[in-house]
Structures are given as C-alpha cells and as structure tokens.
Amino acid sequence: MISVCKDIRKSIQNVLSIERDSLNELIHSLDYKSDVLVKLCHECRGKVVWIGMGKSGHVARKISATMASLGTPSFFLHPAEAAHGDLGMLQNMDIVILVSNSGNTDELIQLIPTIKVIGCKLIGIFCKSGSILSEYCDLEIVLPVKREACINNLAPTTSTTVTLAYGDALAVAISELNHFAAKDFALFHPLGALGKKLLLTAIELAKASKEESSVLIGQITKDALFTITKNHLGAVAVVDGQAHLAGIISDGDIRRLLESRVDILELAVEDIMTKNPVCMKETVLAVEALEEMKKHKISVMPLINKNGQLMGMLSLHDIIGAGIV
C-alpha cells in the first residue's frame, strides 16, 4: 500500500478550505443585485447569452448549458467567434452576461460597442470591482474572491469555483420561478435515464397484454382465478365480445367472497366484478398513471384505447421495474 504524504494531503485540504471559505462568503454577501439578475433572466423574452474567455469561458459555457437544461433558453458565445460574425446571433431581447475574473478582458471589451448598438441588456459577473467592463454594464455582480487557491495566487481556481457555483445557483433559482418540474427536465433529456423513465407511456410499461389480463363476460370465476394466477397481476379485467372494458376482479375480491360463500367458482364473472373500474388511456405517461394509482390506492389498472377497449393492464410492479418510483 502506498503511504500517503501528509504534505500532499495538507495541500489538497488547503485548496479546498480556501474555496470553501470563498463560497461561504458568497452566501453571506448576496444582495438585491442577485434578485434583480434572476428576475431579469426569468422575464427575458429572448435568450440568456453567456460570454467568457479562457477559463472564464469554460465556466460560462457550463453555466449556459445548465440553464438550458433547466428550461431557460441560453447559449454560450465565444468572444473570438463573436467578433468574426457570431454577434449576428444576438437580438435586442437577449440578455448578455459577461464572465471575467478581472473585468478587464480585452476580447470582451471589444464586443461592447456592437452589443450596445444591438440593444441587449448587459450584465457583468466579475471577481474584482472597478473594472473597465463594469462601466458599460447595466448590472454588475462582483463575487467575493480574496485569493486564488493556487500557491502563487495566479491560476484561476477559487474564482472559477465561486463563479460556477454562483451560476448554478442562478440557474436553479430561475427554474424554480418557472415551476420547472422533473417531467420538464425529462423533456429536455429524452435520451437520458430520467427522460426515458418519465417519458414512457403507460402501455409501453404494461407487460401483460389484453389476452393475458382479461376474461369475457359469461365466463366463470374459476376462469378468472386461473387467469389471475397466470398473469401474476393480482387482478383480471372483464371485457365484452368487442373487448370493451366492463369491470375488474381482484384476487382480494375472490378471497372475500370465499369467506362468505361455499362455492363461487361457477359464478359468472359479471356477477362478482367491480363495474366502472379506475382506468386510463393507453397513451398517458407512466408517471401520470402512477399518480392515479396512488390516488385510488390500487396496484393494477386497465389501459384502454379511445373507444374504451382494453389494451393491457399496468401494474405497480411494472412501474417500479422501470425505476420511475
């Protein structure tokens, strides 16, 4: 086993401590300007455009991506590309957020005249006050960074960490104002695990087909019991000759009847079924079906088409198996 050098561990701890202290200071230094910025982005009818150079550019790109994934239209604009034609992407409805440690980045300064002519609202997020860029911004946010965690106080470390955390906080705060829900997140991440789970329709999850989960009116309770045993759903739907849903029988229904009657196995299924059972259209999202099942405290539910015909049975086990719960 390789021995751990205490000096190395101390160095790592020192970096984390410096960045932690700056984050704590940020928490306690927030003022009305952050409130204004969140409201501006929330009410923006265009896009929130992030611009930064070097390490600040990497941070700005990530914040923009986070905003977009949380429902705020946003994109990153590289200042060099912007100066060579990409400023044409901007419209006067947009908000432009400049990210710079010093606030004196030449590549950002050269963009100011065109941004002003276009008419964008201009926001600056810097780590030093009294910068050149601050003179042109409609709103300036100065983050509390006393020193970089680098041993020479040079490499962007604390400044990038604090800026990134602040950007994440902005993105989340805006999404809360937008009432951004898990299903919205899934909508923007259709190929992600969450998207696949939350965008699944009920019928896609239903493992039991209508043939495996139903009996016909006129059949007897014995047939229903065999079908329940075979499909492992704990229930069976009752349909007419055209597959229209007529009712449902659960294994609990059968047990309760057995307690009160000597012989129920020869009874017609329509005599013991629950009429007009809770059901949903096959096309509803699985998460919506889950909410309905929770509301009625049931573990299995028939799925029907627009004509009221049985298409399958969805069970709570199917939903759990998909990882939605």
C-alpha positions as CSV (number, residue, x, y, z in Angstrom):
1,M,0.0,0.0,0.0
2,I,1.4,3.4,-1.0
3,S,1.9,5.6,2.0
4,V,0.1,9.0,2.0
5,C,2.3,12.0,2.1
6,K,0.9,14.4,4.7
7,D,2.2,17.4,2.9
8,I,0.2,16.4,-0.2
9,R,-2.9,15.9,1.8
10,K,-2.4,19.2,3.6
11,S,-2.0,20.9,0.2
12,I,-5.3,19.5,-1.0
13,Q,-7.0,20.4,2.2
14,N,-5.7,23.9,2.0
15,V,-7.1,24.4,-1.6
16,L,-10.5,23.1,-0.5
17,S,-10.5,25.2,2.6
18,I,-9.8,28.4,0.6
19,E,-12.5,27.6,-1.9
20,R,-15.0,26.7,0.8
21,D,-14.3,29.9,2.7
22,S,-15.0,31.9,-0.5
23,L,-18.2,30.1,-1.1
24,N,-19.3,30.7,2.5
25,E,-18.5,34.4,2.0
26,L,-20.5,34.4,-1.2
27,I,-23.5,33.0,0.6
28,H,-23.5,35.8,3.2
29,S,-22.7,38.6,0.7
30,L,-25.6,38.1,-1.6
31,D,-27.7,41.3,-2.1
32,Y,-30.5,42.7,-4.1
33,K,-28.4,42.6,-7.3
34,S,-28.7,38.8,-7.4
35,D,-32.5,39.1,-7.0
36,V,-32.6,41.6,-9.9
37,L,-30.5,39.3,-12.1
38,V,-32.7,36.3,-11.5
39,K,-35.9,38.3,-12.3
40,L,-34.3,39.7,-15.4
41,C,-33.5,36.2,-16.7
42,H,-36.9,34.9,-15.7
43,E,-38.7,37.7,-17.6
44,C,-36.3,37.6,-20.6
45,R,-38.2,37.2,-23.8
46,G,-35.1,36.4,-25.8
47,K,-32.1,34.2,-24.7
48,V,-29.6,34.5,-22.0
49,V,-26.2,34.6,-23.7
50,W,-23.0,33.9,-21.8
51,I,-19.7,35.2,-23.0
52,G,-16.3,34.5,-21.4
53,M,-12.7,34.0,-22.4
54,G,-10.2,31.3,-21.3
55,K,-11.1,29.6,-18.0
56,S,-14.0,32.0,-17.5
57,G,-15.2,30.9,-20.9
58,H,-15.3,27.3,-19.8
59,V,-17.3,28.3,-16.7
60,A,-19.7,30.4,-18.8
61,R,-20.2,27.6,-21.2
62,K,-21.1,25.2,-18.4
63,I,-23.5,27.7,-16.7
64,S,-25.2,28.3,-20.0
65,A,-25.7,24.5,-20.5
66,T,-27.1,24.2,-17.0
67,M,-29.6,27.0,-17.6
68,A,-30.7,25.5,-20.9
69,S,-31.2,22.0,-19.3
70,L,-33.3,23.7,-16.6
71,G,-35.6,25.4,-19.1
72,T,-34.1,28.8,-19.6
73,P,-33.2,29.4,-23.3
74,S,-29.5,30.0,-23.2
75,F,-26.3,29.6,-25.2
76,F,-22.6,30.3,-25.0
77,L,-20.9,32.7,-27.4
78,H,-17.1,32.6,-27.8
79,P,-15.8,36.2,-27.9
80,A,-13.4,35.4,-30.8
81,E,-16.2,33.9,-32.9
82,A,-18.5,36.7,-31.8
83,A,-16.0,39.3,-33.2
84,H,-16.0,37.4,-36.5
85,G,-19.7,37.4,-37.3
86,D,-21.4,35.4,-34.5
87,L,-22.6,38.7,-32.9
88,G,-25.3,38.3,-35.5
89,M,-26.9,35.7,-33.2
90,L,-27.8,38.4,-30.8
91,Q,-31.2,40.2,-30.7
92,N,-32.3,43.2,-28.6
93,M,-34.5,40.9,-26.5
94,D,-31.5,39.0,-25.3
95,I,-29.5,39.3,-22.1
96,V,-25.8,39.2,-22.4
97,I,-23.8,38.1,-19.4
98,L,-20.0,38.7,-19.5
99,V,-17.9,36.5,-17.2
100,S,-14.4,37.7,-16.4
101,N,-12.2,37.4,-13.3
102,S,-10.7,40.8,-13.7
103,G,-13.4,42.5,-15.7
104,N,-10.7,43.9,-18.0
105,T,-10.6,41.1,-20.6
106,D,-9.7,42.7,-24.0
107,E,-11.7,40.1,-26.0
108,L,-14.9,41.1,-24.1
109,I,-14.2,44.9,-24.2
110,Q,-14.0,44.9,-28.0
111,L,-17.6,43.4,-28.2
112,I,-19.2,46.2,-26.1
113,P,-19.9,48.7,-28.9
114,T,-21.8,46.2,-31.0
115,I,-23.7,44.7,-28.1
116,K,-24.8,48.2,-27.1
117,V,-26.0,49.0,-30.7
118,I,-28.0,45.8,-30.8
119,G,-29.6,46.8,-27.6
120,C,-29.1,43.8,-25.4
121,K,-29.2,44.1,-21.6
122,L,-25.6,43.8,-20.4
123,I,-24.7,42.0,-17.2
124,G,-21.2,41.6,-15.8
125,I,-20.1,38.9,-13.3
126,F,-16.6,39.6,-12.1
127,C,-14.3,38.8,-9.2
128,K,-12.8,42.3,-9.0
129,S,-14.5,45.7,-8.6
130,G,-13.7,48.9,-10.5
131,S,-13.1,47.2,-13.8
132,I,-13.3,48.6,-17.3
133,L,-16.3,46.4,-18.3
134,S,-18.3,47.5,-15.2
135,E,-18.6,50.9,-16.7
136,Y,-20.7,49.6,-19.6
137,C,-22.8,47.0,-17.7
138,D,-26.5,47.6,-16.8
139,L,-25.9,45.4,-13.8
140,E,-22.6,44.3,-12.2
141,I,-22.1,41.4,-9.8
142,V,-18.8,41.3,-8.0
143,L,-18.1,37.9,-6.4
144,P,-16.1,37.8,-3.2
145,V,-12.8,36.1,-4.1
146,K,-9.9,37.3,-1.9
147,R,-7.3,34.9,-3.4
148,E,-6.8,32.0,-5.7
149,A,-6.2,28.6,-4.2
150,C,-3.1,28.3,-6.4
151,I,0.1,28.5,-4.3
152,N,1.2,31.6,-6.3
153,N,-2.3,33.1,-6.2
154,L,-2.3,33.1,-10.0
155,A,-4.1,30.1,-11.6
156,P,-7.9,30.5,-11.8
157,T,-9.1,28.2,-9.0
158,T,-11.2,29.9,-6.3
159,S,-12.5,32.4,-8.9
160,T,-13.8,29.7,-11.2
161,T,-15.2,27.6,-8.4
162,V,-17.2,30.6,-7.0
163,T,-18.4,31.8,-10.4
164,L,-19.5,28.3,-11.4
165,A,-21.4,27.8,-8.1
166,Y,-23.0,31.2,-8.4
167,G,-24.1,30.4,-12.0
168,D,-25.6,27.1,-10.8
169,A,-27.5,29.0,-8.1
170,L,-28.9,31.4,-10.7
171,A,-30.0,28.6,-13.0
172,V,-31.8,26.8,-10.2
173,A,-33.4,29.9,-8.8
174,I,-34.8,30.8,-12.3
175,S,-36.1,27.3,-12.8
176,E,-37.9,27.5,-9.5
177,L,-39.6,30.7,-10.7
178,N,-40.6,28.8,-13.9
179,H,-42.0,26.0,-11.8
180,F,-39.7,23.6,-13.6
181,A,-40.6,20.0,-12.8
182,A,-39.0,16.6,-13.2
183,K,-41.2,15.9,-16.3
184,D,-39.8,19.2,-17.8
185,F,-36.3,18.1,-17.2
186,A,-37.1,14.7,-18.8
187,L,-38.5,16.5,-21.8
188,F,-35.1,18.2,-22.4
189,H,-33.2,15.0,-21.8
190,P,-35.1,12.4,-23.9
191,L,-32.1,10.1,-24.2
192,G,-31.1,10.3,-20.6
193,A,-32.1,7.8,-17.9
194,L,-34.6,10.2,-16.4
195,G,-36.0,11.1,-19.7
196,K,-36.5,7.5,-20.8
197,K,-38.3,6.8,-17.5
198,L,-40.5,9.8,-17.3
199,L,-41.5,10.0,-21.0
200,L,-42.6,6.3,-21.2
201,T,-46.2,5.8,-21.9
202,A,-48.3,3.5,-19.7
203,I,-48.8,0.9,-22.4
204,E,-45.0,0.8,-23.0
205,L,-44.6,-0.4,-19.4
206,A,-47.5,-2.8,-19.3
207,K,-46.1,-6.3,-19.5
208,A,-49.4,-8.1,-19.6
209,S,-51.3,-7.9,-22.9
210,K,-55.1,-7.8,-23.1
211,E,-55.2,-11.5,-23.8
212,E,-53.2,-12.3,-20.7
213,S,-55.1,-10.0,-18.5
214,S,-58.8,-10.4,-19.3
215,V,-61.8,-12.7,-19.3
216,L,-65.0,-12.4,-21.3
217,I,-68.4,-11.7,-19.9
218,G,-70.1,-15.1,-19.5
219,Q,-67.0,-16.8,-18.3
220,I,-67.0,-18.1,-14.7
221,T,-65.0,-17.1,-11.6
222,K,-62.8,-20.2,-12.0
223,D,-61.6,-18.9,-15.3
224,A,-60.9,-15.5,-13.8
225,L,-58.9,-17.2,-11.0
226,F,-56.8,-19.2,-13.5
227,T,-56.0,-16.0,-15.4
228,I,-55.0,-14.1,-12.3
229,T,-52.7,-17.0,-11.3
230,K,-51.2,-17.0,-14.8
231,N,-50.6,-13.3,-15.3
232,H,-49.2,-12.5,-11.8
233,L,-51.1,-9.2,-11.7
234,G,-53.4,-9.9,-8.8
235,A,-56.4,-8.9,-10.9
236,V,-58.2,-9.6,-14.2
237,A,-60.2,-7.3,-16.5
238,V,-63.6,-8.3,-17.7
239,V,-64.5,-7.4,-21.3
240,D,-67.3,-7.9,-23.7
241,G,-67.1,-9.6,-27.1
242,Q,-65.7,-6.4,-28.7
243,A,-63.0,-6.0,-25.9
244,H,-64.8,-3.1,-24.3
245,L,-63.8,-2.8,-20.6
246,A,-66.8,-3.8,-18.4
247,G,-65.2,-4.4,-15.0
248,I,-62.3,-5.8,-13.0
249,I,-61.9,-8.7,-10.5
250,S,-59.0,-8.7,-8.0
251,D,-57.7,-11.7,-6.0
252,G,-58.9,-9.8,-2.9
253,D,-62.4,-9.8,-4.3
254,I,-62.3,-13.6,-4.7
255,R,-60.8,-14.1,-1.2
256,R,-63.6,-12.0,0.4
257,L,-66.2,-14.0,-1.5
258,L,-64.7,-17.3,-0.4
259,E,-65.0,-16.2,3.2
260,S,-68.8,-15.6,2.8
261,R,-69.9,-18.3,0.3
262,V,-69.3,-22.0,-0.1
263,D,-69.0,-22.2,-3.8
264,I,-68.2,-19.2,-6.0
265,L,-66.2,-20.8,-8.7
266,E,-69.2,-21.3,-11.0
267,L,-70.5,-17.8,-10.7
268,A,-70.4,-15.6,-13.8
269,V,-67.6,-13.0,-13.7
270,E,-70.1,-10.2,-14.3
271,D,-71.8,-11.1,-11.1
272,I,-68.7,-10.5,-8.9
273,M,-66.8,-7.9,-10.9
274,T,-66.3,-4.2,-9.9
275,K,-68.1,-2.2,-12.5
276,N,-66.6,1.0,-14.0
277,P,-63.2,0.4,-12.6
278,V,-60.4,3.1,-12.5
279,C,-58.7,3.1,-15.8
280,M,-56.7,5.4,-18.1
281,K,-56.0,5.8,-21.8
282,E,-53.0,3.7,-23.0
283,T,-51.3,6.9,-24.3
284,V,-50.9,8.6,-20.9
285,L,-47.4,8.9,-19.4
286,A,-46.5,6.3,-16.9
287,V,-45.9,8.9,-14.3
288,E,-49.5,10.1,-14.7
289,A,-50.8,6.6,-14.4
290,L,-48.7,6.2,-11.2
291,E,-50.3,9.3,-9.7
292,E,-53.8,8.0,-10.5
293,M,-52.9,4.6,-8.9
294,K,-51.6,6.3,-5.8
295,K,-54.7,8.5,-5.6
296,H,-57.1,5.5,-5.7
297,K,-54.7,3.2,-3.7
298,I,-54.7,0.4,-6.4
299,S,-51.8,-1.7,-7.6
300,V,-53.1,-2.6,-11.1
301,M,-55.0,-0.6,-13.6
302,P,-56.6,-1.4,-17.0
303,L,-55.4,0.6,-20.0
304,I,-58.0,1.4,-22.7
305,N,-58.0,3.0,-26.2
306,K,-60.1,5.9,-27.3
307,N,-63.0,3.5,-27.9
308,G,-62.9,2.1,-24.4
309,Q,-61.4,-1.2,-25.5
310,L,-58.9,-2.9,-23.2
311,M,-55.3,-2.7,-24.5
312,G,-53.5,-4.1,-21.5
313,M,-53.0,-3.9,-17.7
314,L,-50.5,-1.8,-15.9
315,S,-49.2,-2.9,-12.6
316,L,-47.3,-1.1,-9.9
317,H,-44.5,-3.7,-10.3
318,D,-44.2,-2.6,-14.0
319,I,-43.6,1.0,-12.9
320,I,-41.2,0.0,-10.1
321,G,-39.3,-2.2,-12.6
322,A,-38.8,0.8,-14.9
323,G,-37.3,2.8,-12.0
324,I,-39.9,5.5,-12.1
325,V,-40.8,5.1,-8.4
